[in-house]
Amino acid sequence: MENLVSEGLSLMGFGMGFVFVFLTLLVFATSLMSKFVTKFLPEPVVLPKVKPATPVSGHNNDELLAVLSAAVHHNRSK
């Protein structure tokens, strides 16, 4: 019975060691692939679109301010 337990513990140690080594190699391989991809295939830099600062045509700012003020007053009065 003791021989069977020692063989089981030995097999468990080898299995856990194998999994640990495999996962360690997997982490290193993934890190190396990530560095390789970022070095040779960098993402293109996307420049934001700049809109010219023009007044909104067709809208009166005074009218918009009046509508916003009325909405705020209506919601505060509740």
N, CA, C and O atoms as a Tripos MOL2 file, in Angstrom:
@<TRIPOS>MOLECULE
protein
  312   311    78     0     0
PROTEIN
NO_CHARGES

@<TRIPOS>ATOM
      1 N           0.8220   -1.1850    0.0000 N.3       1 MET1
      2 CA          0.0000    0.0000    0.0000 C.3       1 MET1
      3 C           0.8700    1.2550    0.0000 C.2       1 MET1
      4 O           0.5370    2.2450   -0.6500 O.2       1 MET1
      5 N           1.9750    1.2110    0.7240 N.am      2 GLU2
      6 CA          2.8570    2.3710    0.7920 C.3       2 GLU2
      7 C           3.4830    2.6580   -0.5620 C.2       2 GLU2
      8 O           3.6830    3.8180   -0.9220 O.2       2 GLU2
      9 N           3.7920    1.6110   -1.3130 N.am      3 ASN3
     10 CA          4.3840    1.7690   -2.6330 C.3       3 ASN3
     11 C           3.4050    2.4600   -3.5730 C.2       3 ASN3
     12 O           3.8090    3.2880   -4.3900 O.2       3 ASN3
     13 N           2.1240    2.1300   -3.4660 N.am      4 LEU4
     14 CA          1.1010    2.7110   -4.3130 C.3       4 LEU4
     15 C           0.9220    4.2070   -4.0110 C.2       4 LEU4
     16 O           0.7450    5.0110   -4.9260 O.2       4 LEU4
     17 N           0.9690    4.5710   -2.7330 N.am      5 VAL5
     18 CA          0.8460    5.9800   -2.3410 C.3       5 VAL5
     19 C           2.0490    6.7720   -2.8250 C.2       5 VAL5
     20 O           1.8940    7.8900   -3.3160 O.2       5 VAL5
     21 N           3.2470    6.2080   -2.6940 N.am      6 SER6
     22 CA          4.4410    6.9270   -3.1490 C.3       6 SER6
     23 C           4.4360    7.0920   -4.6640 C.2       6 SER6
     24 O           4.8640    8.1260   -5.1770 O.2       6 SER6
     25 N           3.9580    6.0840   -5.3790 N.am      7 GLU7
     26 CA          3.8520    6.2230   -6.8380 C.3       7 GLU7
     27 C           2.8210    7.2880   -7.2090 C.2       7 GLU7
     28 O           3.0240    8.0470   -8.1570 O.2       7 GLU7
     29 N           1.7210    7.3450   -6.4680 N.am      8 GLY8
     30 CA          0.7000    8.3650   -6.7220 C.3       8 GLY8
     31 C           1.2330    9.7640   -6.4620 C.2       8 GLY8
     32 O           0.9960   10.6830   -7.2460 O.2       8 GLY8
     33 N           1.9560    9.9220   -5.3540 N.am      9 LEU9
     34 CA          2.5430   11.2200   -5.0530 C.3       9 LEU9
     35 C           3.6000   11.6050   -6.0800 C.2       9 LEU9
     36 O           3.7070   12.7690   -6.4660 O.2       9 LEU9
     37 N           4.3630   10.6380   -6.5120 N.am     10 SER10
     38 CA          5.3790   10.8870   -7.5370 C.3      10 SER10
     39 C           4.7250   11.3210   -8.8450 C.2      10 SER10
     40 O           5.1710   12.2730   -9.4860 O.2      10 SER10
     41 N           3.6690   10.6190   -9.2320 N.am     11 LEU11
     42 CA          2.9630   10.9600  -10.4660 C.3      11 LEU11
     43 C           2.3200   12.3460  -10.3510 C.2      11 LEU11
     44 O           2.3230   13.1160  -11.3110 O.2      11 LEU11
     45 N           1.7720   12.6590   -9.1770 N.am     12 MET12
     46 CA          1.1780   13.9760   -8.9620 C.3      12 MET12
     47 C           2.2430   15.0640   -9.0710 C.2      12 MET12
     48 O           2.0000   16.1050   -9.6800 O.2      12 MET12
     49 N           3.4090   14.8390   -8.4930 N.am     13 GLY13
     50 CA          4.5010   15.8100   -8.5700 C.3      13 GLY13
     51 C           4.9650   16.0280  -10.0020 C.2      13 GLY13
     52 O           5.1850   17.1640  -10.4210 O.2      13 GLY13
     53 N           5.1150   14.9340  -10.7570 N.am     14 PHE14
     54 CA          5.5040   15.0860  -12.1600 C.3      14 PHE14
     55 C           4.4360   15.8150  -12.9630 C.2      14 PHE14
     56 O           4.7600   16.6570  -13.8010 O.2      14 PHE14
     57 N           3.1800   15.5040  -12.7210 N.am     15 GLY15
     58 CA          2.0930   16.1570  -13.4520 C.3      15 GLY15
     59 C           2.0190   17.6360  -13.1450 C.2      15 GLY15
     60 O           1.8880   18.4590  -14.0510 O.2      15 GLY15
     61 N           2.1020   17.9780  -11.8630 N.am     16 MET16
     62 CA          2.0430   19.3960  -11.4950 C.3      16 MET16
     63 C           3.2690   20.1400  -12.0100 C.2      16 MET16
     64 O           3.1630   21.2880  -12.4410 O.2      16 MET16
     65 N           4.4280   19.4960  -11.9660 N.am     17 GLY17
     66 CA          5.6450   20.1100  -12.4950 C.3      17 GLY17
     67 C           5.5440   20.3410  -13.9890 C.2      17 GLY17
     68 O           5.9450   21.3920  -14.4890 O.2      17 GLY17
     69 N           5.0010   19.3500  -14.7100 N.am     18 PHE18
     70 CA          4.8360   19.4960  -16.1530 C.3      18 PHE18
     71 C           3.8940   20.6480  -16.4790 C.2      18 PHE18
     72 O           4.1800   21.4490  -17.3700 O.2      18 PHE18
     73 N           2.7780   20.7390  -15.7710 N.am     19 VAL19
     74 CA          1.8200   21.8260  -16.0060 C.3      19 VAL19
     75 C           2.4630   23.1710  -15.6860 C.2      19 VAL19
     76 O           2.2790   24.1300  -16.4360 O.2      19 VAL19
     77 N           3.2100   23.2630  -14.5950 N.am     20 PHE20
     78 CA          3.8720   24.5200  -14.2380 C.3      20 PHE20
     79 C           4.8670   24.9430  -15.3110 C.2      20 PHE20
     80 O           4.8920   26.1070  -15.7120 O.2      20 PHE20
     81 N           5.6890   24.0050  -15.7790 N.am     21 VAL21
     82 CA          6.6740   24.3250  -16.8250 C.3      21 VAL21
     83 C           5.9700   24.7310  -18.1110 C.2      21 VAL21
     84 O           6.3840   25.6840  -18.7710 O.2      21 VAL21
     85 N           4.9030   24.0100  -18.4730 N.am     22 PHE22
     86 CA          4.1750   24.3360  -19.6980 C.3      22 PHE22
     87 C           3.5640   25.7290  -19.6200 C.2      22 PHE22
     88 O           3.6680   26.5000  -20.5730 O.2      22 PHE22
     89 N           2.9280   26.0630  -18.4990 N.am     23 LEU23
     90 CA          2.3150   27.3870  -18.3720 C.3      23 LEU23
     91 C           3.3640   28.4990  -18.3540 C.2      23 LEU23
     92 O           3.1260   29.5820  -18.8890 O.2      23 LEU23
     93 N           4.5150   28.2410  -17.7480 N.am     24 THR24
     94 CA          5.6000   29.2240  -17.7550 C.3      24 THR24
     95 C           6.0990   29.4590  -19.1760 C.2      24 THR24
     96 O           6.3060   30.6030  -19.5800 O.2      24 THR24
     97 N           6.2930   28.3860  -19.9340 N.am     25 LEU25
     98 CA          6.7120   28.5340  -21.3320 C.3      25 LEU25
     99 C           5.6420   29.2410  -22.1550 C.2      25 LEU25
    100 O           5.9600   30.0240  -23.0500 O.2      25 LEU25
    101 N           4.3910   28.9720  -21.8590 N.am     26 LEU26
    102 CA          3.3000   29.6240  -22.5770 C.3      26 LEU26
    103 C           3.2870   31.1260  -22.3230 C.2      26 LEU26
    104 O           3.0480   31.9060  -23.2450 O.2      26 LEU26
    105 N           3.5400   31.5370  -21.0900 N.am     27 VAL27
    106 CA          3.5940   32.9650  -20.7670 C.3      27 VAL27
    107 C           4.7450   33.6300  -21.5180 C.2      27 VAL27
    108 O           4.5690   34.7020  -22.0970 O.2      27 VAL27
    109 N           5.9180   33.0040  -21.5120 N.am     28 PHE28
    110 CA          7.0630   33.5800  -22.2240 C.3      28 PHE28
    111 C           6.8210   33.6350  -23.7300 C.2      28 PHE28
    112 O           7.1580   34.6260  -24.3780 O.2      28 PHE28
    113 N           6.2400   32.5780  -24.2870 N.am     29 ALA29
    114 CA          5.9690   32.5630  -25.7280 C.3      29 ALA29
    115 C           4.9570   33.6410  -26.0990 C.2      29 ALA29
    116 O           5.1180   34.3170  -27.1150 O.2      29 ALA29
    117 N           3.9260   33.8070  -25.2930 N.am     30 THR30
    118 CA          2.9300   34.8320  -25.5670 C.3      30 THR30
    119 C           3.5420   36.2250  -25.4670 C.2      30 THR30
    120 O           3.2370   37.0970  -26.2820 O.2      30 THR30
    121 N           4.4000   36.4390  -24.4790 N.am     31 SER31
    122 CA          5.0640   37.7370  -24.3390 C.3      31 SER31
    123 C           5.9610   38.0290  -25.5390 C.2      31 SER31
    124 O           5.9600   39.1450  -26.0600 O.2      31 SER31
    125 N           6.7160   37.0400  -25.9730 N.am     32 LEU32
    126 CA          7.5910   37.2350  -27.1290 C.3      32 LEU32
    127 C           6.7860   37.5130  -28.3930 C.2      32 LEU32
    128 O           7.1620   38.3760  -29.1860 O.2      32 LEU32
    129 N           5.6910   36.7980  -28.5900 N.am     33 MET33
    130 CA          4.8590   37.0470  -29.7660 C.3      33 MET33
    131 C           4.2560   38.4390  -29.7220 C.2      33 MET33
    132 O           4.1500   39.1000  -30.7560 O.2      33 MET33
    133 N           3.8590   38.8950  -28.5420 N.am     34 SER34
    134 CA          3.2940   40.2280  -28.4070 C.3      34 SER34
    135 C           4.3290   41.2900  -28.7500 C.2      34 SER34
    136 O           4.0230   42.2550  -29.4500 O.2      34 SER34
    137 N           5.5540   41.1150  -28.2580 N.am     35 LYS35
    138 CA          6.6200   42.0690  -28.5820 C.3      35 LYS35
    139 C           6.9320   42.0480  -30.0760 C.2      35 LYS35
    140 O           7.1690   43.0960  -30.6770 O.2      35 LYS35
    141 N           6.9340   40.8730  -30.6680 N.am     36 PHE36
    142 CA          7.2110   40.7350  -32.0970 C.3      36 PHE36
    143 C           6.1480   41.4500  -32.9250 C.2      36 PHE36
    144 O           6.4700   42.1750  -33.8670 O.2      36 PHE36
    145 N           4.8970   41.2470  -32.5740 N.am     37 VAL37
    146 CA          3.8090   41.8530  -33.3430 C.3      37 VAL37
    147 C           3.8250   43.3680  -33.1980 C.2      37 VAL37
    148 O           3.6440   44.0790  -34.1870 O.2      37 VAL37
    149 N           4.0360   43.8760  -31.9960 N.am     38 THR38
    150 CA          4.0470   45.3330  -31.8180 C.3      38 THR38
    151 C           5.2620   45.9820  -32.4750 C.2      38 THR38
    152 O           5.2110   47.1500  -32.8600 O.2      38 THR38
    153 N           6.3320   45.2420  -32.6020 N.am     39 LYS39
    154 CA          7.5410   45.8060  -33.2250 C.3      39 LYS39
    155 C           7.3960   45.8650  -34.7480 C.2      39 LYS39
    156 O           7.7090   46.8860  -35.3620 O.2      39 LYS39
    157 N           6.9260   44.7850  -35.3530 N.am     40 PHE40
    158 CA          6.8920   44.7150  -36.8070 C.3      40 PHE40
    159 C           5.5440   45.0890  -37.4160 C.2      40 PHE40
    160 O           5.4740   45.3930  -38.6070 O.2      40 PHE40
    161 N           4.4860   45.0710  -36.6310 N.am     41 LEU41
    162 CA          3.1660   45.4400  -37.1400 C.3      41 LEU41
    163 C           2.5040   46.4370  -36.1920 C.2      41 LEU41
    164 O           1.5080   46.1100  -35.5470 O.2      41 LEU41
    165 N           3.0470   47.6400  -36.1040 N.am     42 PRO42
    166 CA          2.4410   48.6120  -35.1760 C.3      42 PRO42
    167 C           1.0730   49.0560  -35.6860 C.2      42 PRO42
    168 O           0.8030   49.0480  -36.8870 O.2      42 PRO42
    169 N           0.2260   49.4410  -34.7460 N.am     43 GLU43
    170 CA         -1.0940   49.9380  -35.1190 C.3      43 GLU43
    171 C          -0.9420   51.3260  -35.7250 C.2      43 GLU43
    172 O          -0.1530   52.1380  -35.2400 O.2      43 GLU43
    173 N          -1.6910   51.5970  -36.7790 N.am     44 PRO44
    174 CA         -1.6010   52.9360  -37.3770 C.3      44 PRO44
    175 C          -2.1860   53.9770  -36.4300 C.2      44 PRO44
    176 O          -3.1580   53.7310  -35.7160 O.2      44 PRO44
    177 N          -1.5650   55.1330  -36.4510 N.am     45 VAL45
    178 CA         -2.0230   56.2320  -35.5980 C.3      45 VAL45
    179 C          -3.2000   56.9100  -36.2880 C.2      45 VAL45
    180 O          -3.0850   57.3850  -37.4180 O.2      45 VAL45
    181 N          -4.3300   56.9460  -35.5950 N.am     46 VAL46
    182 CA         -5.5260   57.5590  -36.1560 C.3      46 VAL46
    183 C          -5.6200   58.9810  -35.6200 C.2      46 VAL46
    184 O          -5.7230   59.2030  -34.4140 O.2      46 VAL46
    185 N          -5.5820   59.9310  -36.5360 N.am     47 LEU47
    186 CA         -5.6850   61.3340  -36.1490 C.3      47 LEU47
    187 C          -7.1510   61.7080  -36.0210 C.2      47 LEU47
    188 O          -7.9600   61.3500  -36.8770 O.2      47 LEU47
    189 N          -7.4980   62.4190  -34.9690 N.am     48 PRO48
    190 CA         -8.9040   62.8070  -34.8100 C.3      48 PRO48
    191 C          -9.2990   63.8520  -35.8470 C.2      48 PRO48
    192 O          -8.5000   64.7010  -36.2400 O.2      48 PRO48
    193 N         -10.5450   63.7660  -36.2730 N.am     49 LYS49
    194 CA        -11.0400   64.7350  -37.2390 C.3      49 LYS49
    195 C         -11.3490   66.0380  -36.5140 C.2      49 LYS49
    196 O         -12.0350   66.0570  -35.4920 O.2      49 LYS49
    197 N         -10.8300   67.1130  -37.0640 N.am     50 VAL50
    198 CA        -11.0330   68.4240  -36.4610 C.3      50 VAL50
    199 C         -12.1100   69.1460  -37.2490 C.2      50 VAL50
    200 O         -11.9850   69.3520  -38.4560 O.2      50 VAL50
    201 N         -13.1700   69.5260  -36.5490 N.am     51 LYS51
    202 CA        -14.2410   70.2680  -37.1960 C.3      51 LYS51
    203 C         -13.9750   71.7590  -37.0210 C.2      51 LYS51
    204 O         -13.5790   72.1980  -35.9410 O.2      51 LYS51
    205 N         -14.1880   72.5220  -38.0590 N.am     52 PRO52
    206 CA        -13.9850   73.9620  -37.9180 C.3      52 PRO52
    207 C         -15.0440   74.5530  -36.9840 C.2      52 PRO52
    208 O         -16.1960   74.1200  -36.9740 O.2      52 PRO52
    209 N         -14.6380   75.5260  -36.2200 N.am     53 ALA53
    210 CA        -15.5420   76.1660  -35.2770 C.3      53 ALA53
    211 C         -16.4070   77.1800  -36.0100 C.2      53 ALA53
    212 O         -16.0140   78.3280  -36.2160 O.2      53 ALA53
    213 N         -17.5830   76.7310  -36.3930 N.am     54 THR54
    214 CA        -18.5180   77.6160  -37.0750 C.3      54 THR54
    215 C         -19.7970   77.6520  -36.2690 C.2      54 THR54
    216 O         -20.1650   76.6600  -35.6390 O.2      54 THR54
    217 N         -20.4720   78.7740  -36.2830 N.am     55 PRO55
    218 CA        -21.7470   78.8480  -35.5680 C.3      55 PRO55
    219 C         -22.7760   77.9420  -36.2310 C.2      55 PRO55
    220 O         -22.7380   77.7120  -37.4400 O.2      55 PRO55
    221 N         -23.6860   77.4400  -35.4260 N.am     56 VAL56
    222 CA        -24.7210   76.5510  -35.9420 C.3      56 VAL56
    223 C         -25.6780   77.3790  -36.7830 C.2      56 VAL56
    224 O         -26.2880   78.3350  -36.3050 O.2      56 VAL56
    225 N         -25.7960   76.9900  -38.0480 N.am     57 SER57
    226 CA        -26.6540   77.7670  -38.9310 C.3      57 SER57
    227 C         -28.1080   77.3630  -38.7310 C.2      57 SER57
    228 O         -28.4090   76.1910  -38.5020 O.2      57 SER57
    229 N         -28.9890   78.3210  -38.8160 N.am     58 GLY58
    230 CA        -30.4060   78.0410  -38.7020 C.3      58 GLY58
    231 C         -30.9160   78.0550  -37.2780 C.2      58 GLY58
    232 O         -32.1180   77.8960  -37.0700 O.2      58 GLY58
    233 N         -30.0660   78.2350  -36.2970 N.am     59 HIS59
    234 CA        -30.5000   78.2740  -34.9060 C.3      59 HIS59
    235 C         -30.1200   79.6230  -34.2960 C.2      59 HIS59
    236 O         -29.0470   80.1700  -34.5510 O.2      59 HIS59
    237 N         -31.0110   80.1190  -33.5110 N.am     60 ASN60
    238 CA        -30.7580   81.3510  -32.8080 C.3      60 ASN60
    239 C         -30.3030   80.9830  -31.3940 C.2      60 ASN60
    240 O         -31.0230   80.2900  -30.6750 O.2      60 ASN60
    241 N         -29.1220   81.4380  -30.9910 N.am     61 ASN61
    242 CA        -28.6030   81.0960  -29.6660 C.3      61 ASN61
    243 C         -29.4850   81.6400  -28.5570 C.2      61 ASN61
    244 O         -29.5920   81.0240  -27.4970 O.2      61 ASN61
    245 N         -30.1210   82.7880  -28.7830 N.am     62 ASP62
    246 CA        -31.0250   83.3420  -27.7690 C.3      62 ASP62
    247 C         -32.2300   82.4360  -27.5740 C.2      62 ASP62
    248 O         -32.6900   82.2270  -26.4520 O.2      62 ASP62
    249 N         -32.7320   81.9050  -28.6720 N.am     63 GLU63
    250 CA        -33.8810   81.0050  -28.5960 C.3      63 GLU63
    251 C         -33.5000   79.7170  -27.8700 C.2      63 GLU63
    252 O         -34.2700   79.2120  -27.0530 O.2      63 GLU63
    253 N         -32.3250   79.1890  -28.1620 N.am     64 LEU64
    254 CA        -31.8540   77.9760  -27.5050 C.3      64 LEU64
    255 C         -31.6730   78.2040  -26.0090 C.2      64 LEU64
    256 O         -32.0370   77.3500  -25.2020 O.2      64 LEU64
    257 N         -31.1160   79.3470  -25.6400 N.am     65 LEU65
    258 CA        -30.9330   79.6750  -24.2360 C.3      65 LEU65
    259 C         -32.2740   79.7900  -23.5140 C.2      65 LEU65
    260 O         -32.3970   79.3750  -22.3620 O.2      65 LEU65
    261 N         -33.2650   80.3440  -24.1780 N.am     66 ALA66
    262 CA        -34.5920   80.4690  -23.5890 C.3      66 ALA66
    263 C         -35.2310   79.1000  -23.3750 C.2      66 ALA66
    264 O         -35.8530   78.8590  -22.3400 O.2      66 ALA66
    265 N         -35.0810   78.2220  -24.3320 N.am     67 VAL67
    266 CA        -35.6480   76.8720  -24.2110 C.3      67 VAL67
    267 C         -34.9730   76.1080  -23.0860 C.2      67 VAL67
    268 O         -35.6440   75.4390  -22.3000 O.2      67 VAL67
    269 N         -33.6540   76.2000  -23.0000 N.am     68 LEU68
    270 CA        -32.9270   75.5200  -21.9230 C.3      68 LEU68
    271 C         -33.2990   76.0780  -20.5670 C.2      68 LEU68
    272 O         -33.4640   75.3190  -19.6130 O.2      68 LEU68
    273 N         -33.4340   77.3840  -20.4630 N.am     69 SER69
    274 CA        -33.8120   78.0020  -19.1900 C.3      69 SER69
    275 C         -35.2040   77.5650  -18.7730 C.2      69 SER69
    276 O         -35.4420   77.3040  -17.5940 O.2      69 SER69
    277 N         -36.1200   77.4810  -19.7150 N.am     70 ALA70
    278 CA        -37.4780   77.0410  -19.4080 C.3      70 ALA70
    279 C         -37.4860   75.5860  -18.9440 C.2      70 ALA70
    280 O         -38.2340   75.2310  -18.0330 O.2      70 ALA70
    281 N         -36.6720   74.7530  -19.5550 N.am     71 ALA71
    282 CA        -36.6150   73.3460  -19.1620 C.3      71 ALA71
    283 C         -36.0440   73.1960  -17.7620 C.2      71 ALA71
    284 O         -36.5470   72.4000  -16.9690 O.2      71 ALA71
    285 N         -35.0040   73.9490  -17.4520 N.am     72 VAL72
    286 CA        -34.4110   73.8890  -16.1200 C.3      72 VAL72
    287 C         -35.4010   74.3990  -15.0870 C.2      72 VAL72
    288 O         -35.5500   73.8000  -14.0220 O.2      72 VAL72
    289 N         -36.0760   75.4930  -15.3900 N.am     73 HIS73
    290 CA        -37.0480   76.0560  -14.4590 C.3      73 HIS73
    291 C         -38.2020   75.0750  -14.2270 C.2      73 HIS73
    292 O         -38.6740   74.9220  -13.1010 O.2      73 HIS73
    293 N         -38.6490   74.4170  -15.2900 N.am     74 HIS74
    294 CA        -39.7530   73.4590  -15.1880 C.3      74 HIS74
    295 C         -39.3620   72.2690  -14.3050 C.2      74 HIS74
    296 O         -40.1580   71.8190  -13.4810 O.2      74 HIS74
    297 N         -38.1320   71.7590  -14.4760 N.am     75 ASN75
    298 CA        -37.6900   70.5950  -13.6970 C.3      75 ASN75
    299 C         -37.3820   70.9560  -12.2610 C.2      75 ASN75
    300 O         -37.5470   70.1120  -11.3800 O.2      75 ASN75
    301 N         -36.9480   72.1610  -11.9870 N.am     76 ARG76
    302 CA        -36.6550   72.5860  -10.6000 C.3      76 ARG76
    303 C         -37.9260   72.8690   -9.8250 C.2      76 ARG76
    304 O         -37.9510   72.7430   -8.6010 O.2      76 ARG76
    305 N         -38.9830   73.2490  -10.5300 N.am     77 SER77
    306 CA        -40.2120   73.5970   -9.8340 C.3      77 SER77
    307 C         -40.9830   72.3700   -9.3590 C.2      77 SER77
    308 O         -41.9330   72.5070   -8.5890 O.2      77 SER77
    309 N         -40.6060   71.2070   -9.7880 N.am     78 LYS78
    310 CA        -41.3110   69.9760   -9.3830 C.3      78 LYS78
    311 C         -40.9290   69.5250   -8.0150 C.2      78 LYS78
    312 O         -41.4350   68.5090   -7.5370 O.2      78 LYS78
@<TRIPOS>BOND
     1     1     2 1
     2     2     3 1
     3     3     4 2
     4     3     5 am
     5     5     6 1
     6     6     7 1
     7     7     8 2
     8     7     9 am
     9     9    10 1
    10    10    11 1
    11    11    12 2
    12    11    13 am
    13    13    14 1
    14    14    15 1
    15    15    16 2
    16    15    17 am
    17    17    18 1
    18    18    19 1
    19    19    20 2
    20    19    21 am
    21    21    22 1
    22    22    23 1
    23    23    24 2
    24    23    25 am
    25    25    26 1
    26    26    27 1
    27    27    28 2
    28    27    29 am
    29    29    30 1
    30    30    31 1
    31    31    32 2
    32    31    33 am
    33    33    34 1
    34    34    35 1
    35    35    36 2
    36    35    37 am
    37    37    38 1
    38    38    39 1
    39    39    40 2
    40    39    41 am
    41    41    42 1
    42    42    43 1
    43    43    44 2
    44    43    45 am
    45    45    46 1
    46    46    47 1
    47    47    48 2
    48    47    49 am
    49    49    50 1
    50    50    51 1
    51    51    52 2
    52    51    53 am
    53    53    54 1
    54    54    55 1
    55    55    56 2
    56    55    57 am
    57    57    58 1
    58    58    59 1
    59    59    60 2
    60    59    61 am
    61    61    62 1
    62    62    63 1
    63    63    64 2
    64    63    65 am
    65    65    66 1
    66    66    67 1
    67    67    68 2
    68    67    69 am
    69    69    70 1
    70    70    71 1
    71    71    72 2
    72    71    73 am
    73    73    74 1
    74    74    75 1
    75    75    76 2
    76    75    77 am
    77    77    78 1
    78    78    79 1
    79    79    80 2
    80    79    81 am
    81    81    82 1
    82    82    83 1
    83    83    84 2
    84    83    85 am
    85    85    86 1
    86    86    87 1
    87    87    88 2
    88    87    89 am
    89    89    90 1
    90    90    91 1
    91    91    92 2
    92    91    93 am
    93    93    94 1
    94    94    95 1
    95    95    96 2
    96    95    97 am
    97    97    98 1
    98    98    99 1
    99    99   100 2
   100    99   101 am
   101   101   102 1
   102   102   103 1
   103   103   104 2
   104   103   105 am
   105   105   106 1
   106   106   107 1
   107   107   108 2
   108   107   109 am
   109   109   110 1
   110   110   111 1
   111   111   112 2
   112   111   113 am
   113   113   114 1
   114   114   115 1
   115   115   116 2
   116   115   117 am
   117   117   118 1
   118   118   119 1
   119   119   120 2
   120   119   121 am
   121   121   122 1
   122   122   123 1
   123   123   124 2
   124   123   125 am
   125   125   126 1
   126   126   127 1
   127   127   128 2
   128   127   129 am
   129   129   130 1
   130   130   131 1
   131   131   132 2
   132   131   133 am
   133   133   134 1
   134   134   135 1
   135   135   136 2
   136   135   137 am
   137   137   138 1
   138   138   139 1
   139   139   140 2
   140   139   141 am
   141   141   142 1
   142   142   143 1
   143   143   144 2
   144   143   145 am
   145   145   146 1
   146   146   147 1
   147   147   148 2
   148   147   149 am
   149   149   150 1
   150   150   151 1
   151   151   152 2
   152   151   153 am
   153   153   154 1
   154   154   155 1
   155   155   156 2
   156   155   157 am
   157   157   158 1
   158   158   159 1
   159   159   160 2
   160   159   161 am
   161   161   162 1
   162   162   163 1
   163   163   164 2
   164   163   165 am
   165   165   166 1
   166   166   167 1
   167   167   168 2
   168   167   169 am
   169   169   170 1
   170   170   171 1
   171   171   172 2
   172   171   173 am
   173   173   174 1
   174   174   175 1
   175   175   176 2
   176   175   177 am
   177   177   178 1
   178   178   179 1
   179   179   180 2
   180   179   181 am
   181   181   182 1
   182   182   183 1
   183   183   184 2
   184   183   185 am
   185   185   186 1
   186   186   187 1
   187   187   188 2
   188   187   189 am
   189   189   190 1
   190   190   191 1
   191   191   192 2
   192   191   193 am
   193   193   194 1
   194   194   195 1
   195   195   196 2
   196   195   197 am
   197   197   198 1
   198   198   199 1
   199   199   200 2
   200   199   201 am
   201   201   202 1
   202   202   203 1
   203   203   204 2
   204   203   205 am
   205   205   206 1
   206   206   207 1
   207   207   208 2
   208   207   209 am
   209   209   210 1
   210   210   211 1
   211   211   212 2
   212   211   213 am
   213   213   214 1
   214   214   215 1
   215   215   216 2
   216   215   217 am
   217   217   218 1
   218   218   219 1
   219   219   220 2
   220   219   221 am
   221   221   222 1
   222   222   223 1
   223   223   224 2
   224   223   225 am
   225   225   226 1
   226   226   227 1
   227   227   228 2
   228   227   229 am
   229   229   230 1
   230   230   231 1
   231   231   232 2
   232   231   233 am
   233   233   234 1
   234   234   235 1
   235   235   236 2
   236   235   237 am
   237   237   238 1
   238   238   239 1
   239   239   240 2
   240   239   241 am
   241   241   242 1
   242   242   243 1
   243   243   244 2
   244   243   245 am
   245   245   246 1
   246   246   247 1
   247   247   248 2
   248   247   249 am
   249   249   250 1
   250   250   251 1
   251   251   252 2
   252   251   253 am
   253   253   254 1
   254   254   255 1
   255   255   256 2
   256   255   257 am
   257   257   258 1
   258   258   259 1
   259   259   260 2
   260   259   261 am
   261   261   262 1
   262   262   263 1
   263   263   264 2
   264   263   265 am
   265   265   266 1
   266   266   267 1
   267   267   268 2
   268   267   269 am
   269   269   270 1
   270   270   271 1
   271   271   272 2
   272   271   273 am
   273   273   274 1
   274   274   275 1
   275   275   276 2
   276   275   277 am
   277   277   278 1
   278   278   279 1
   279   279   280 2
   280   279   281 am
   281   281   282 1
   282   282   283 1
   283   283   284 2
   284   283   285 am
   285   285   286 1
   286   286   287 1
   287   287   288 2
   288   287   289 am
   289   289   290 1
   290   290   291 1
   291   291   292 2
   292   291   293 am
   293   293   294 1
   294   294   295 1
   295   295   296 2
   296   295   297 am
   297   297   298 1
   298   298   299 1
   299   299   300 2
   300   299   301 am
   301   301   302 1
   302   302   303 1
   303   303   304 2
   304   303   305 am
   305   305   306 1
   306   306   307 1
   307   307   308 2
   308   307   309 am
   309   309   310 1
   310   310   311 1
   311   311   312 2
@<TRIPOS>SUBSTRUCTURE
     1 MET1         2 RESIDUE 1 A MET
     2 GLU2         6 RESIDUE 1 A GLU
     3 ASN3        10 RESIDUE 1 A ASN
     4 LEU4        14 RESIDUE 1 A LEU
     5 VAL5        18 RESIDUE 1 A VAL
     6 SER6        22 RESIDUE 1 A SER
     7 GLU7        26 RESIDUE 1 A GLU
     8 GLY8        30 RESIDUE 1 A GLY
     9 LEU9        34 RESIDUE 1 A LEU
    10 SER10       38 RESIDUE 1 A SER
    11 LEU11       42 RESIDUE 1 A LEU
    12 MET12       46 RESIDUE 1 A MET
    13 GLY13       50 RESIDUE 1 A GLY
    14 PHE14       54 RESIDUE 1 A PHE
    15 GLY15       58 RESIDUE 1 A GLY
    16 MET16       62 RESIDUE 1 A MET
    17 GLY17       66 RESIDUE 1 A GLY
    18 PHE18       70 RESIDUE 1 A PHE
    19 VAL19       74 RESIDUE 1 A VAL
    20 PHE20       78 RESIDUE 1 A PHE
    21 VAL21       82 RESIDUE 1 A VAL
    22 PHE22       86 RESIDUE 1 A PHE
    23 LEU23       90 RESIDUE 1 A LEU
    24 THR24       94 RESIDUE 1 A THR
    25 LEU25       98 RESIDUE 1 A LEU
    26 LEU26      102 RESIDUE 1 A LEU
    27 VAL27      106 RESIDUE 1 A VAL
    28 PHE28      110 RESIDUE 1 A PHE
    29 ALA29      114 RESIDUE 1 A ALA
    30 THR30      118 RESIDUE 1 A THR
    31 SER31      122 RESIDUE 1 A SER
    32 LEU32      126 RESIDUE 1 A LEU
    33 MET33      130 RESIDUE 1 A MET
    34 SER34      134 RESIDUE 1 A SER
    35 LYS35      138 RESIDUE 1 A LYS
    36 PHE36      142 RESIDUE 1 A PHE
    37 VAL37      146 RESIDUE 1 A VAL
    38 THR38      150 RESIDUE 1 A THR
    39 LYS39      154 RESIDUE 1 A LYS
    40 PHE40      158 RESIDUE 1 A PHE
    41 LEU41      162 RESIDUE 1 A LEU
    42 PRO42      166 RESIDUE 1 A PRO
    43 GLU43      170 RESIDUE 1 A GLU
    44 PRO44      174 RESIDUE 1 A PRO
    45 VAL45      178 RESIDUE 1 A VAL
    46 VAL46      182 RESIDUE 1 A VAL
    47 LEU47      186 RESIDUE 1 A LEU
    48 PRO48      190 RESIDUE 1 A PRO
    49 LYS49      194 RESIDUE 1 A LYS
    50 VAL50      198 RESIDUE 1 A VAL
    51 LYS51      202 RESIDUE 1 A LYS
    52 PRO52      206 RESIDUE 1 A PRO
    53 ALA53      210 RESIDUE 1 A ALA
    54 THR54      214 RESIDUE 1 A THR
    55 PRO55      218 RESIDUE 1 A PRO
    56 VAL56      222 RESIDUE 1 A VAL
    57 SER57      226 RESIDUE 1 A SER
    58 GLY58      230 RESIDUE 1 A GLY
    59 HIS59      234 RESIDUE 1 A HIS
    60 ASN60      238 RESIDUE 1 A ASN
    61 ASN61      242 RESIDUE 1 A ASN
    62 ASP62      246 RESIDUE 1 A ASP
    63 GLU63      250 RESIDUE 1 A GLU
    64 LEU64      254 RESIDUE 1 A LEU
    65 LEU65      258 RESIDUE 1 A LEU
    66 ALA66      262 RESIDUE 1 A ALA
    67 VAL67      266 RESIDUE 1 A VAL
    68 LEU68      270 RESIDUE 1 A LEU
    69 SER69      274 RESIDUE 1 A SER
    70 ALA70      278 RESIDUE 1 A ALA
    71 ALA71      282 RESIDUE 1 A ALA
    72 VAL72      286 RESIDUE 1 A VAL
    73 HIS73      290 RESIDUE 1 A HIS
    74 HIS74      294 RESIDUE 1 A HIS
    75 ASN75      298 RESIDUE 1 A ASN
    76 ARG76      302 RESIDUE 1 A ARG
    77 SER77      306 RESIDUE 1 A SER
    78 LYS78      310 RESIDUE 1 A LYS
